[in-house]
Amino acid sequence: MFIVSLEYQVPMEEVDRFIPEHVKFLNEQYELGYFQLSGRKKPRTGGVILSTLSNREQLDAILTQDPFHREGIAKYEVIEMLPTKASKEFEFLVT
C-alpha cells in the first residue's frame, strides 16, 4: 500500500485549470481498484492519494499519466506502508 502526497508547484489558477482532467484520471484509477481514497490537503497546498497497489513500479507508471504530473503541476512523494492494524471499517486494508 502507498500513500502519495502531492505538493502544488504552480499558482492555484493553473491547478484549477487541470482539476477536471485530474479528476477523470482519479476516477479511472478508482474503477480499476488501484486507488481507495484521495482528497485535498488543508490548507490547499496539494493532495493525498491512498493506493492499494503492491508494486511501486506500477504505481509510478500510473502516476505519470496524471495530468498534474504531465503538466508539472505537482511534485509527488510516495510512501510505502505495510498496514498491520485498522478499525473494523478498514480491516480490508490490512494484509
ChimeraX attribute file (.defattr): number of C-alpha atoms within 10 A of each C-alpha:
attribute: neighborCount
match mode: 1-to-1
recipient: residues
	/A:1	21
	/A:2	21
	/A:3	18
	/A:4	19
	/A:5	19
	/A:6	21
	/A:7	17
	/A:8	18
	/A:9	15
	/A:10	13
	/A:11	10
	/A:12	13
	/A:13	8
	/A:14	14
	/A:15	19
	/A:16	12
	/A:17	10
	/A:18	15
	/A:19	13
	/A:20	12
	/A:21	14
	/A:22	18
	/A:23	13
	/A:24	13
	/A:25	17
	/A:26	20
	/A:27	13
	/A:28	13
	/A:29	16
	/A:30	15
	/A:31	10
	/A:32	9
	/A:33	12
	/A:34	19
	/A:35	21
	/A:36	15
	/A:37	13
	/A:38	16
	/A:39	10
	/A:40	13
	/A:41	13
	/A:42	8
	/A:43	7
	/A:44	10
	/A:45	15
	/A:46	20
	/A:47	18
	/A:48	18
	/A:49	18
	/A:50	19
	/A:51	22
	/A:52	18
	/A:53	16
	/A:54	14
	/A:55	11
	/A:56	14
	/A:57	10
	/A:58	11
	/A:59	19
	/A:60	12
	/A:61	10
	/A:62	13
	/A:63	18
	/A:64	11
	/A:65	12
	/A:66	20
	/A:67	19
	/A:68	23
	/A:69	15
	/A:70	11
	/A:71	12
	/A:72	13
	/A:73	22
	/A:74	21
	/A:75	13
	/A:76	18
	/A:77	12
	/A:78	17
	/A:79	12
	/A:80	15
	/A:81	13
	/A:82	11
	/A:83	12
	/A:84	9
	/A:85	11
	/A:86	11
	/A:87	9
	/A:88	7
	/A:89	7
	/A:90	9
	/A:91	12
	/A:92	9
	/A:93	15
	/A:94	12
	/A:95	9
